[in-house]
Amino acid sequence: MSAAGRSADGRLLGGYVVLYLVFLYLPVALIPLFSFNDSIQAAFPLKGFTLGWYQSLADNEALYGALLTSLFVAMIAASVATLCGVTIAYMEMRGGSRAASVISGLARLPILIPGVVAGIALLILVNLAGLGPSRSAVVLGHVLVALPTTVVVMRSRFAAIPKSIAEAAADLGATGWPTFARIMLPLAAPAIGSAFMLAFLTSFDEFIVAFFLAGAEPTLPLFIWGQLRFPKALPSVMALGTTILVASIAIAALAEALRRRGLSVTRPAPGRIPASPVTATR
Amino acid sequence: MTRDATTAGALSAKRDTVFTAAMLLPGALATVVLILFALSLVLFLSLRNNAGPLLGEGFTIENFVSIAIDPLYWTVIIRSLSIAGLVTAATVVTAYPVAYYLAFHAGSRRGLILFLVTLPFWTSYLLRVFAWKIVLAYNGVLNSALIVTGLQNEPAIALLNTPAAVVITLAHAYAPFAILPIYVSLQTIPTSLLEAASDLGARPFTSFRRIVLPNSMPGVLAAALVVFVPTVGDYVTPALVGGPSSTMIGSLIQSQFGKANDWPFGSALAVVVMLVILAVILLARHADRAFGSRT
Protein backbone atom coordinates (compact mmCIF):
# COMPACT_ATOMS: atom_id res chain seq x y z
CA MET A 1 0.00 0.00 0.00
CA SER A 2 1.62 3.25 -1.11
CA ALA A 3 1.66 6.25 1.16
CA ALA A 4 -0.45 8.23 -1.31
CA GLY A 5 -3.00 5.43 -1.60
CA ARG A 6 -3.22 5.19 2.14
CA SER A 7 -3.94 8.87 2.64
CA ALA A 8 -6.57 8.83 -0.13
CA ASP A 9 -8.25 5.96 1.70
CA GLY A 10 -7.98 7.97 4.87
CA ARG A 11 -9.68 11.00 3.33
CA LEU A 12 -12.51 8.88 1.99
CA LEU A 13 -12.97 7.23 5.37
CA GLY A 14 -12.69 10.61 7.07
CA GLY A 15 -15.58 11.88 4.95
CA TYR A 16 -17.59 8.82 5.96
CA VAL A 17 -16.85 9.45 9.65
CA VAL A 18 -18.11 13.02 9.30
CA LEU A 19 -21.35 11.76 7.70
CA TYR A 20 -21.69 9.16 10.44
CA LEU A 21 -21.32 11.78 13.15
CA VAL A 22 -23.93 13.96 11.41
CA PHE A 23 -26.34 11.00 11.36
CA LEU A 24 -25.56 10.37 15.03
CA TYR A 25 -26.19 13.92 16.17
CA LEU A 26 -28.75 15.34 13.72
CA PRO A 27 -31.92 13.72 15.12
CA VAL A 28 -30.91 14.58 18.68
CA ALA A 29 -30.05 18.15 17.65
CA LEU A 30 -33.65 18.61 16.52
CA ILE A 31 -34.82 18.54 20.13
CA PRO A 32 -33.00 21.78 21.08
CA LEU A 33 -33.92 23.31 17.70
CA PHE A 34 -37.66 22.84 18.13
CA SER A 35 -37.57 23.67 21.83
CA PHE A 36 -37.04 27.31 20.76
CA ASN A 37 -39.67 27.15 18.02
CA ASP A 38 -42.89 29.07 18.57
CA SER A 39 -45.24 26.27 17.52
CA ILE A 40 -46.78 23.16 19.04
CA GLN A 41 -45.98 21.18 15.88
CA ALA A 42 -42.40 20.01 15.48
CA ALA A 43 -42.25 20.73 11.74
CA PHE A 44 -40.63 23.01 9.21
CA PRO A 45 -40.73 25.89 8.47
CA LEU A 46 -39.73 27.25 11.88
CA LYS A 47 -42.34 29.66 13.20
CA GLY A 48 -40.21 32.01 15.30
CA PHE A 49 -37.98 32.11 18.34
CA THR A 50 -39.45 31.73 21.82
CA LEU A 51 -38.31 30.92 25.33
CA GLY A 52 -41.92 30.23 26.29
CA TRP A 53 -41.54 26.46 26.49
CA TYR A 54 -38.71 26.87 28.97
CA GLN A 55 -40.82 29.29 31.03
CA SER A 56 -43.65 26.74 31.05
CA LEU A 57 -41.27 24.35 32.83
CA ALA A 58 -40.59 26.82 35.60
CA ASP A 59 -43.89 26.44 37.43
CA ASN A 60 -44.49 22.73 37.01
CA GLU A 61 -44.71 21.13 40.47
CA ALA A 62 -44.79 17.56 39.15
CA LEU A 63 -41.61 18.23 37.18
CA TYR A 64 -39.76 19.44 40.28
CA GLY A 65 -40.92 16.37 42.18
CA ALA A 66 -39.63 14.10 39.41
CA LEU A 67 -36.36 16.00 39.24
CA LEU A 68 -35.80 15.64 42.99
CA THR A 69 -36.64 11.93 42.85
CA SER A 70 -34.20 11.44 39.98
CA LEU A 71 -31.42 13.33 41.77
CA PHE A 72 -32.02 11.40 45.00
CA VAL A 73 -32.08 8.04 43.23
CA ALA A 74 -29.02 8.86 41.10
CA MET A 75 -26.96 10.08 44.10
CA ILE A 76 -27.58 6.95 46.16
CA ALA A 77 -27.46 4.46 43.28
CA ALA A 78 -24.22 5.99 41.96
CA SER A 79 -22.64 5.96 45.43
CA VAL A 80 -23.50 2.30 46.00
CA ALA A 81 -22.49 1.29 42.47
CA THR A 82 -19.19 3.16 42.83
CA LEU A 83 -18.45 1.53 46.20
CA CYS A 84 -19.15 -1.87 44.64
CA GLY A 85 -17.18 -1.04 41.50
CA VAL A 86 -14.10 0.09 43.43
CA THR A 87 -14.03 -2.89 45.77
CA ILE A 88 -14.85 -5.46 43.08
CA ALA A 89 -12.22 -4.16 40.66
CA TYR A 90 -9.57 -3.78 43.37
CA MET A 91 -10.05 -7.26 44.76
CA GLU A 92 -9.93 -8.74 41.28
CA MET A 93 -6.73 -6.89 40.37
CA ARG A 94 -5.12 -7.80 43.69
CA GLY A 95 -5.53 -11.43 42.72
CA GLY A 96 -5.34 -14.48 44.90
CA SER A 97 -9.06 -14.87 45.36
CA ARG A 98 -11.24 -16.93 43.07
CA ALA A 99 -14.35 -15.34 44.58
CA ALA A 100 -13.12 -11.91 43.52
CA SER A 101 -12.93 -12.81 39.84
CA VAL A 102 -16.29 -14.59 39.93
CA ILE A 103 -17.89 -11.51 41.49
CA SER A 104 -16.25 -9.28 38.91
CA GLY A 105 -17.59 -11.44 36.09
CA LEU A 106 -21.07 -11.44 37.60
CA ALA A 107 -20.98 -7.67 38.07
CA ARG A 108 -20.47 -7.19 34.34
CA LEU A 109 -23.26 -9.64 33.48
CA PRO A 110 -26.07 -7.01 33.36
CA ILE A 111 -24.69 -5.95 29.95
CA LEU A 112 -26.12 -9.23 28.69
CA ILE A 113 -29.52 -8.84 30.38
CA PRO A 114 -32.13 -6.79 28.49
CA GLY A 115 -33.61 -3.98 30.57
CA VAL A 116 -37.08 -5.48 30.53
CA VAL A 117 -35.82 -8.73 32.09
CA ALA A 118 -33.78 -6.89 34.73
CA GLY A 119 -36.85 -4.73 35.42
CA ILE A 120 -39.27 -7.59 36.05
CA ALA A 121 -36.67 -9.62 37.98
CA LEU A 122 -36.19 -6.74 40.40
CA LEU A 123 -39.93 -6.07 40.52
CA ILE A 124 -40.47 -9.62 41.76
CA LEU A 125 -37.56 -9.19 44.19
CA VAL A 126 -38.76 -5.93 45.74
CA ASN A 127 -42.30 -7.24 46.07
CA LEU A 128 -40.99 -10.35 47.78
CA ALA A 129 -38.93 -8.18 50.13
CA GLY A 130 -42.06 -6.20 51.02
CA LEU A 131 -40.59 -3.05 49.56
CA GLY A 132 -42.84 -2.81 46.52
CA PRO A 133 -42.34 -0.30 43.73
CA SER A 134 -40.75 2.74 45.36
CA ARG A 135 -37.79 5.07 45.28
CA SER A 136 -35.67 2.43 47.07
CA ALA A 137 -36.68 -0.12 44.44
CA VAL A 138 -35.50 2.22 41.66
CA VAL A 139 -32.23 2.71 43.57
CA LEU A 140 -31.67 -1.06 43.58
CA GLY A 141 -32.49 -1.24 39.88
CA HIS A 142 -30.05 1.50 39.05
CA VAL A 143 -27.27 -0.03 41.14
CA LEU A 144 -27.69 -3.09 38.92
CA VAL A 145 -27.70 -1.06 35.70
CA ALA A 146 -24.70 1.10 36.67
CA LEU A 147 -22.59 -1.73 38.10
CA PRO A 148 -20.91 -2.80 34.82
CA THR A 149 -19.89 0.81 34.14
CA THR A 150 -18.22 1.38 37.50
CA VAL A 151 -16.51 -2.02 37.47
CA VAL A 152 -15.15 -1.44 33.96
CA VAL A 153 -13.88 2.06 34.73
CA MET A 154 -12.20 0.95 37.97
CA ARG A 155 -10.72 -2.20 36.43
CA SER A 156 -8.98 -0.25 33.71
CA ARG A 157 -7.72 2.21 36.34
CA PHE A 158 -6.35 -0.41 38.74
CA ALA A 159 -4.82 -2.33 35.84
CA ALA A 160 -2.88 0.80 34.88
CA ILE A 161 -1.25 1.15 38.31
CA PRO A 162 2.15 -0.57 38.13
CA LYS A 163 2.40 -3.75 40.21
CA SER A 164 5.68 -2.44 41.65
CA ILE A 165 3.80 0.14 43.73
CA ALA A 166 1.82 -2.53 45.60
CA GLU A 167 4.99 -4.61 45.97
CA ALA A 168 6.91 -1.66 47.39
CA ALA A 169 4.10 -1.06 49.86
CA ALA A 170 4.18 -4.71 50.92
CA ASP A 171 7.98 -4.65 51.30
CA LEU A 172 7.65 -1.63 53.55
CA GLY A 173 5.21 -3.53 55.73
CA ALA A 174 1.87 -2.18 54.56
CA THR A 175 -0.91 -4.76 54.70
CA GLY A 176 -4.32 -4.95 53.02
CA TRP A 177 -6.16 -1.94 54.38
CA PRO A 178 -3.29 0.61 54.49
CA THR A 179 -2.19 -0.32 50.97
CA PHE A 180 -5.72 0.12 49.71
CA ALA A 181 -6.68 3.25 51.63
CA ARG A 182 -3.43 5.19 51.57
CA ILE A 183 -1.89 4.19 48.25
CA MET A 184 -4.42 2.78 45.82
CA LEU A 185 -7.42 4.97 46.63
CA PRO A 186 -5.51 8.25 46.20
CA LEU A 187 -3.98 6.98 42.96
CA ALA A 188 -7.42 5.98 41.70
CA ALA A 189 -9.27 9.07 42.97
CA PRO A 190 -9.89 10.73 39.57
CA ALA A 191 -11.17 7.44 38.13
CA ILE A 192 -13.47 7.02 41.14
CA GLY A 193 -14.89 10.46 40.42
CA SER A 194 -15.31 9.49 36.78
CA ALA A 195 -17.01 6.19 37.67
CA PHE A 196 -19.37 7.99 40.04
CA MET A 197 -20.37 10.55 37.42
CA LEU A 198 -20.96 7.95 34.74
CA ALA A 199 -23.03 5.88 37.16
CA PHE A 200 -24.94 9.02 38.09
CA LEU A 201 -25.67 9.71 34.41
CA THR A 202 -26.69 6.11 33.79
CA SER A 203 -29.20 6.31 36.61
CA PHE A 204 -30.39 9.82 35.80
CA ASP A 205 -31.23 8.90 32.19
CA GLU A 206 -32.42 5.35 32.85
CA PHE A 207 -35.98 4.58 31.84
CA ILE A 208 -36.51 0.89 31.04
CA VAL A 209 -35.84 -0.57 34.50
CA ALA A 210 -37.28 2.39 36.41
CA PHE A 211 -40.54 1.94 34.52
CA PHE A 212 -41.21 -1.27 36.45
CA LEU A 213 -39.86 -0.19 39.82
CA ALA A 214 -41.10 3.36 40.36
CA GLY A 215 -44.11 3.67 42.58
CA ALA A 216 -46.01 6.90 43.17
CA GLU A 217 -42.89 9.03 42.68
CA PRO A 218 -41.76 8.99 39.04
CA THR A 219 -38.21 9.76 37.99
CA LEU A 220 -37.57 12.42 35.35
CA PRO A 221 -37.54 10.02 32.35
CA LEU A 222 -40.83 8.52 33.62
CA PHE A 223 -42.28 12.01 33.90
CA ILE A 224 -41.27 12.64 30.27
CA TRP A 225 -42.83 9.34 29.24
CA GLY A 226 -46.09 10.40 30.88
CA GLN A 227 -46.01 13.73 29.06
CA LEU A 228 -45.51 12.07 25.66
CA ARG A 229 -49.20 11.12 25.68
CA PHE A 230 -50.22 14.76 25.39
CA PRO A 231 -49.41 16.31 21.99
CA LYS A 232 -49.72 19.77 23.53
CA ALA A 233 -46.94 19.00 26.00
CA LEU A 234 -44.41 18.06 23.31
CA PRO A 235 -42.68 21.47 23.09
CA SER A 236 -42.24 21.55 26.87
CA VAL A 237 -40.85 18.01 26.73
CA MET A 238 -38.34 19.25 24.16
CA ALA A 239 -37.35 22.16 26.38
CA LEU A 240 -36.91 19.74 29.28
CA GLY A 241 -35.08 17.30 27.03
CA THR A 242 -32.69 20.03 25.92
CA THR A 243 -31.91 20.93 29.52
CA ILE A 244 -31.25 17.26 30.35
CA LEU A 245 -29.07 16.81 27.24
CA VAL A 246 -26.94 19.82 28.11
CA ALA A 247 -26.48 18.64 31.70
CA SER A 248 -25.66 15.07 30.60
CA ILE A 249 -23.10 16.23 28.06
CA ALA A 250 -21.43 18.49 30.64
CA ILE A 251 -21.21 15.68 33.20
CA ALA A 252 -19.95 13.16 30.61
CA ALA A 253 -17.26 15.61 29.43
CA LEU A 254 -16.18 16.20 33.01
CA ALA A 255 -16.04 12.47 33.69
CA GLU A 256 -13.92 11.91 30.59
CA ALA A 257 -11.53 14.72 31.56
CA LEU A 258 -11.15 13.25 35.05
CA ARG A 259 -10.57 9.77 33.70
CA ARG A 260 -7.82 10.96 31.35
CA ARG A 261 -6.15 12.94 34.11
CA GLY A 262 -6.31 9.85 36.30
CA LEU A 263 -4.63 7.68 33.69
CA SER A 264 -1.82 10.18 33.16
CA VAL A 265 -0.84 10.03 36.84
CA THR A 266 0.99 6.73 36.46
CA ARG A 267 1.05 6.11 32.72
CA PRO A 268 2.56 8.56 30.26
CA ALA A 269 0.68 7.85 27.04
CA PRO A 270 -2.09 5.29 27.33
CA GLY A 271 -4.20 4.20 24.39
CA ARG A 272 -7.04 6.52 25.14
CA ILE A 273 -10.14 4.42 24.98
CA PRO A 274 -13.03 6.08 26.76
CA ALA A 275 -14.25 3.71 29.41
CA SER A 276 -17.59 2.30 28.55
CA PRO A 277 -19.32 -0.91 29.48
CA VAL A 278 -19.51 -1.84 25.82
CA THR A 279 -15.79 -2.45 25.65
CA ALA A 280 -15.97 -4.95 28.45
CA THR A 281 -18.24 -7.70 27.28
CA ARG A 282 -15.32 -9.92 26.54
CA MET B 1 -0.64 -14.05 48.07
CA THR B 2 3.09 -14.37 48.22
CA ARG B 3 3.79 -10.75 49.01
CA ASP B 4 1.96 -11.13 52.31
CA ALA B 5 4.29 -13.93 53.31
CA THR B 6 7.13 -11.43 53.62
CA THR B 7 5.22 -9.49 56.23
CA ALA B 8 4.14 -12.61 58.09
CA GLY B 9 2.82 -12.61 61.64
CA ALA B 10 -0.43 -14.24 62.62
CA LEU B 11 -2.05 -10.93 63.53
CA SER B 12 -1.51 -9.32 60.16
CA ALA B 13 -2.67 -12.49 58.45
CA LYS B 14 -5.90 -12.36 60.44
CA ARG B 15 -6.29 -8.67 59.68
CA ASP B 16 -5.82 -9.48 56.04
CA THR B 17 -8.63 -12.04 56.13
CA VAL B 18 -10.96 -9.46 57.69
CA PHE B 19 -9.87 -6.94 55.05
CA THR B 20 -10.47 -9.38 52.21
CA ALA B 21 -13.90 -10.32 53.54
CA ALA B 22 -14.91 -6.69 54.05
CA MET B 23 -13.76 -5.73 50.57
CA LEU B 24 -15.59 -8.62 48.93
CA LEU B 25 -18.82 -7.99 50.82
CA PRO B 26 -20.40 -5.09 48.86
CA GLY B 27 -19.76 -6.72 45.49
CA ALA B 28 -20.89 -10.13 46.69
CA LEU B 29 -24.13 -8.72 48.13
CA ALA B 30 -24.94 -6.69 45.03
CA THR B 31 -24.21 -9.46 42.53
CA VAL B 32 -25.75 -12.34 44.47
CA VAL B 33 -28.96 -10.54 45.48
CA LEU B 34 -29.59 -8.27 42.51
CA ILE B 35 -28.39 -10.57 39.76
CA LEU B 36 -28.32 -14.24 40.76
CA PHE B 37 -31.26 -14.28 43.17
CA ALA B 38 -33.42 -11.92 41.11
CA LEU B 39 -32.88 -13.96 37.94
CA SER B 40 -33.63 -17.21 39.76
CA LEU B 41 -36.89 -15.65 40.93
CA VAL B 42 -37.86 -15.10 37.30
CA LEU B 43 -37.03 -18.72 36.47
CA PHE B 44 -38.95 -19.95 39.55
CA LEU B 45 -42.01 -17.83 38.80
CA SER B 46 -42.07 -18.98 35.18
CA LEU B 47 -42.81 -22.49 36.45
CA ARG B 48 -45.75 -21.45 38.62
CA ASN B 49 -49.50 -21.01 38.12
CA ASN B 50 -50.83 -17.48 38.08
CA ALA B 51 -52.84 -17.51 41.27
CA GLY B 52 -53.19 -15.97 44.69
CA PRO B 53 -49.87 -15.16 46.30
CA LEU B 54 -47.03 -13.19 44.77
CA LEU B 55 -45.04 -16.24 43.78
CA GLY B 56 -48.01 -18.13 42.32
CA GLU B 57 -49.02 -21.68 43.14
CA GLY B 58 -47.95 -25.20 42.27
CA PHE B 59 -45.51 -26.20 39.61
CA THR B 60 -46.38 -26.27 35.95
CA ILE B 61 -44.86 -26.00 32.51
CA GLU B 62 -48.15 -24.65 31.19
CA ASN B 63 -46.64 -21.19 30.58
CA PHE B 64 -43.99 -22.55 28.25
CA VAL B 65 -46.50 -24.83 26.54
CA SER B 66 -48.77 -21.88 25.73
CA ILE B 67 -45.85 -20.00 24.27
CA ALA B 68 -44.83 -23.01 22.19
CA ILE B 69 -48.26 -23.80 20.73
CA ASP B 70 -49.59 -20.30 20.09
CA PRO B 71 -48.44 -19.00 16.69
CA LEU B 72 -48.91 -15.43 17.94
CA TYR B 73 -45.90 -15.79 20.23
CA TRP B 74 -43.82 -17.34 17.49
CA THR B 75 -44.68 -14.41 15.25
CA VAL B 76 -43.63 -11.93 17.92
CA ILE B 77 -40.45 -13.82 18.80
CA ILE B 78 -39.45 -14.12 15.14
CA ARG B 79 -40.25 -10.44 14.60
CA SER B 80 -38.11 -9.47 17.62
CA LEU B 81 -35.26 -11.60 16.31
CA SER B 82 -35.53 -10.12 12.81
CA ILE B 83 -35.69 -6.54 14.07
CA ALA B 84 -32.79 -7.05 16.48
CA GLY B 85 -30.85 -8.93 13.80
CA LEU B 86 -31.35 -6.17 11.24
CA VAL B 87 -30.44 -3.50 13.78
CA THR B 88 -27.33 -5.43 14.79
CA ALA B 89 -26.21 -5.94 11.19
CA ALA B 90 -26.84 -2.28 10.33
CA THR B 91 -25.01 -0.90 13.37
CA VAL B 92 -22.01 -3.22 13.03
CA VAL B 93 -21.59 -2.64 9.28
CA THR B 94 -21.90 1.14 9.58
CA ALA B 95 -19.67 1.28 12.66
CA TYR B 96 -16.83 -0.79 11.18
CA PRO B 97 -15.41 1.94 8.89
CA VAL B 98 -15.54 4.43 11.76
CA ALA B 99 -13.62 2.05 14.02
CA TYR B 100 -11.17 1.38 11.18
CA TYR B 101 -10.58 5.09 10.65
CA LEU B 102 -10.05 5.56 14.39
CA ALA B 103 -7.54 2.73 14.57
CA PHE B 104 -5.48 3.45 11.46
CA HIS B 105 -6.10 6.97 10.15
CA ALA B 106 -7.38 9.29 12.86
CA GLY B 107 -4.00 10.51 14.13
CA SER B 108 -4.34 13.53 16.39
CA ARG B 109 -8.12 13.67 15.96
CA ARG B 110 -8.57 10.25 17.57
CA GLY B 111 -9.32 11.54 21.06
CA LEU B 112 -11.96 13.97 19.83
CA ILE B 113 -13.72 11.46 17.56
CA LEU B 114 -13.68 8.79 20.26
CA PHE B 115 -15.27 11.26 22.64
CA LEU B 116 -17.90 12.27 20.06
CA VAL B 117 -18.93 8.69 19.34
CA THR B 118 -19.14 7.75 23.02
CA LEU B 119 -21.03 10.87 24.08
CA PRO B 120 -24.47 9.74 22.83
CA PHE B 121 -23.97 6.65 25.00
CA TRP B 122 -24.35 8.87 28.04
CA THR B 123 -27.37 10.84 26.82
CA SER B 124 -30.91 9.78 27.47
CA TYR B 125 -32.06 6.77 25.50
CA LEU B 126 -35.67 7.91 25.81
CA LEU B 127 -34.79 11.27 24.23
CA ARG B 128 -32.94 9.60 21.36
CA VAL B 129 -36.05 7.53 20.61
CA PHE B 130 -38.31 10.54 21.11
CA ALA B 131 -36.25 12.50 18.55
CA TRP B 132 -37.21 9.93 15.90
CA LYS B 133 -40.87 10.22 16.79
CA ILE B 134 -40.81 13.89 15.82
CA VAL B 135 -38.67 13.17 12.74
CA LEU B 136 -40.92 10.44 11.35
CA ALA B 137 -44.35 11.78 12.31
CA TYR B 138 -46.77 12.28 9.40
CA ASN B 139 -46.71 16.04 9.88
CA GLY B 140 -43.25 15.82 11.35
CA VAL B 141 -39.76 17.03 10.60
CA LEU B 142 -38.89 14.78 7.66
CA ASN B 143 -42.09 15.28 5.67
CA SER B 144 -42.27 19.00 6.38
CA ALA B 145 -38.62 19.43 5.40
CA LEU B 146 -39.32 17.65 2.09
CA ILE B 147 -42.24 20.00 1.45
CA VAL B 148 -40.34 23.14 2.42
CA THR B 149 -37.43 22.26 0.16
CA GLY B 150 -39.87 21.62 -2.68
CA LEU B 151 -39.01 17.93 -3.08
CA GLN B 152 -42.57 16.89 -2.29
CA ASN B 153 -45.95 18.62 -2.34
CA GLU B 154 -47.55 16.68 0.47
CA PRO B 155 -46.44 14.39 3.28
CA ALA B 156 -44.91 11.48 1.40
CA ILE B 157 -43.21 9.27 3.91
CA ALA B 158 -45.42 7.29 6.26
CA LEU B 159 -42.80 5.46 8.31
CA LEU B 160 -44.19 6.10 11.76
CA ASN B 161 -45.95 3.07 13.22
CA THR B 162 -44.17 0.56 10.99
CA PRO B 163 -41.48 -2.00 11.86
CA ALA B 164 -39.11 -0.02 9.60
CA ALA B 165 -39.38 2.92 11.98
CA VAL B 166 -38.39 0.60 14.84
CA VAL B 167 -35.34 -0.62 12.94
CA ILE B 168 -34.19 2.91 12.03
CA THR B 169 -34.74 4.26 15.53
CA LEU B 170 -33.01 1.36 17.29
CA ALA B 171 -30.11 1.40 14.82
CA HIS B 172 -29.61 5.06 15.61
CA ALA B 173 -30.06 4.70 19.35
CA TYR B 174 -27.51 1.87 19.60
CA ALA B 175 -25.12 2.98 16.84
CA PRO B 176 -22.31 4.17 19.11
CA PHE B 177 -22.32 0.89 21.06
CA ALA B 178 -20.77 -0.96 18.14
CA ILE B 179 -17.78 1.28 17.49
CA LEU B 180 -15.75 0.81 20.68
CA PRO B 181 -15.45 -2.98 20.76
CA ILE B 182 -14.44 -3.06 17.09
CA TYR B 183 -11.97 -0.23 17.61
CA VAL B 184 -10.39 -1.98 20.59
CA SER B 185 -9.85 -5.18 18.59
CA LEU B 186 -8.49 -3.30 15.56
CA GLN B 187 -6.06 -1.46 17.78
CA THR B 188 -4.44 -4.68 18.93
CA ILE B 189 -3.39 -5.58 15.36
CA PRO B 190 0.36 -4.89 15.12
CA THR B 191 1.19 -2.58 12.20
CA SER B 192 4.18 -4.82 11.47
CA LEU B 193 1.70 -7.48 10.35
CA LEU B 194 0.22 -5.13 7.77
CA GLU B 195 3.69 -3.98 6.66
CA ALA B 196 4.80 -7.57 6.24
CA ALA B 197 1.74 -8.31 4.13
CA SER B 198 2.41 -5.33 1.93
CA ASP B 199 6.12 -6.24 1.63
CA LEU B 200 5.09 -9.70 0.50
CA GLY B 201 3.01 -8.13 -2.23
CA ALA B 202 -0.48 -8.35 -0.74
CA ARG B 203 -2.84 -5.81 -2.19
CA PRO B 204 -4.70 -3.59 0.29
CA PHE B 205 -7.95 -5.52 -0.06
CA THR B 206 -6.19 -8.85 0.39
CA SER B 207 -4.47 -7.75 3.57
CA PHE B 208 -7.80 -6.38 4.83
CA ARG B 209 -9.55 -9.66 4.10
CA ARG B 210 -6.79 -11.93 5.35
CA ILE B 211 -5.42 -9.95 8.30
CA VAL B 212 -7.58 -7.06 9.49
CA LEU B 213 -11.01 -8.66 9.27
CA PRO B 214 -10.16 -12.01 10.96
CA ASN B 215 -8.23 -10.23 13.70
CA SER B 216 -11.06 -7.82 14.41
CA MET B 217 -13.69 -10.58 14.53
CA PRO B 218 -13.75 -10.76 18.36
CA GLY B 219 -14.56 -7.06 18.43
CA VAL B 220 -17.22 -7.43 15.75
CA LEU B 221 -18.88 -10.23 17.69
CA ALA B 222 -18.72 -8.29 20.96
CA ALA B 223 -20.25 -5.31 19.18
CA ALA B 224 -23.00 -7.48 17.73
CA LEU B 225 -23.78 -8.81 21.19
CA VAL B 226 -23.99 -5.44 22.95
CA VAL B 227 -26.37 -4.18 20.28
CA PHE B 228 -28.42 -7.36 19.99
CA VAL B 229 -29.11 -7.85 23.71
CA PRO B 230 -30.83 -4.54 24.49
CA THR B 231 -32.65 -4.37 21.14
CA VAL B 232 -34.16 -7.86 21.27
CA GLY B 233 -35.87 -7.04 24.56
CA ASP B 234 -36.79 -3.45 23.79
CA TYR B 235 -40.34 -2.31 24.42
CA VAL B 236 -39.97 1.48 24.43
CA THR B 237 -39.20 1.96 20.75
CA PRO B 238 -42.05 -0.28 19.50
CA ALA B 239 -44.40 1.63 21.80
CA LEU B 240 -43.23 5.08 20.68
CA VAL B 241 -42.63 4.69 16.95
CA GLY B 242 -43.65 1.13 16.04
CA GLY B 243 -47.40 0.96 16.30
CA PRO B 244 -49.39 -2.25 16.76
CA SER B 245 -47.72 -4.08 13.86
CA SER B 246 -44.32 -3.89 15.58
CA THR B 247 -45.07 -5.51 18.92
CA MET B 248 -41.88 -7.12 20.21
CA ILE B 249 -41.33 -9.72 22.90
CA GLY B 250 -40.33 -6.98 25.36
CA SER B 251 -43.71 -5.33 24.84
CA LEU B 252 -45.46 -8.62 25.67
CA ILE B 253 -43.42 -9.08 28.86
CA GLN B 254 -44.16 -5.52 29.90
CA SER B 255 -47.90 -5.99 29.40
CA GLN B 256 -47.91 -9.25 31.40
CA PHE B 257 -46.48 -7.29 34.31
CA GLY B 258 -48.90 -4.44 33.64
CA LYS B 259 -52.40 -4.65 32.21
CA ALA B 260 -52.51 -8.41 31.60
CA ASN B 261 -51.27 -9.07 35.14
CA ASP B 262 -49.98 -12.58 34.61
CA TRP B 263 -46.53 -12.50 36.19
CA PRO B 264 -45.74 -16.20 35.79
CA PHE B 265 -46.48 -16.02 32.07
CA GLY B 266 -44.46 -12.82 31.73
CA SER B 267 -41.59 -14.56 33.53
CA ALA B 268 -41.80 -17.48 31.11
CA LEU B 269 -41.52 -15.01 28.21
CA ALA B 270 -38.50 -13.45 29.95
CA VAL B 271 -36.91 -16.89 30.30
CA VAL B 272 -37.45 -17.43 26.57
CA VAL B 273 -35.70 -14.11 25.86
CA MET B 274 -32.76 -15.09 28.06
CA LEU B 275 -32.54 -18.49 26.33
CA VAL B 276 -32.51 -16.78 22.93
CA ILE B 277 -29.72 -14.49 24.13
CA LEU B 278 -27.81 -17.45 25.55
CA ALA B 279 -28.08 -19.21 22.19
CA VAL B 280 -26.79 -16.10 20.42
CA ILE B 281 -23.88 -15.81 22.87
CA LEU B 282 -22.94 -19.46 22.33
CA LEU B 283 -23.15 -18.92 18.60
CA ALA B 284 -20.89 -15.87 18.88
CA ARG B 285 -18.43 -17.84 21.05
CA HIS B 286 -18.35 -20.57 18.46
CA ALA B 287 -17.79 -18.09 15.63
CA ASP B 288 -15.13 -16.38 17.71
CA ARG B 289 -13.23 -19.63 18.17
CA ALA B 290 -13.44 -20.34 14.46
CA PHE B 291 -11.87 -16.96 13.68
CA GLY B 292 -9.71 -16.62 16.75
CA SER B 293 -7.46 -19.52 15.77
CA ARG B 294 -5.96 -17.39 12.98
CA THR B 295 -4.10 -15.12 15.35
Interface residues (C-beta under 8 A of the other chain):
Chain A: M1 G5 D9 G10 L13 G14 Y16 V17 Y20 L21 F23 L24 Y25 P27 V28 L30 I31 F34 Q41 A42 A43 F44 P45 V80 L83 C84 T87 I88 Y90 M91 G95 G96 S97 A99 A100 I103 S104 L106 A107 L109 P110 I111 L112 I113 P114 G115 V116 V117 A118 I120 A121 L122 L123 I124 L125 N127 L128 L140 V143 L144 L147 A166 E167 A170 D171 G173 T175 G176 W177 F180 L198 L201 T202 D205 E206 F207 I208 F211 F212 P221 I224 W225 L228 L234 V237 M238 G241 I244 L245 S248 I249 I251 A252 A253 A255 E256 G271 R272 I273 P274 S276 P277 V278 T279 T281 R282
Chain B: M1 R3 D4 T6 T7 S12 R15 D16 F19 T20 M23 L24 L25 P26 G27 A28 A30 T31 V32 V33 L34 I35 L36 F37 A38 L39 L41 V42 L45 L54 L55 T94 P97 V98 Y100 Y101 F104 H105 R110 G111 I113 L114 F115 L116 V117 T118 L119 P120 F121 W122 T123 S124 Y125 L126 L127 R128 F130 A131 W132 K133 I134 V135 A137 N139 G140 V141 N143 S144 A145 I147 V148 H172 A175 P176 F177 L180 P181 Y183 V184 Q187 L194 S198 P204 S207 P218 A222 A223 L225 V226 V229 P230 V232 G233 D234 Y235 V236 L240 G250 I253 Q254 F257 W263 G266 S267 A270 V273 M274 I277 I281
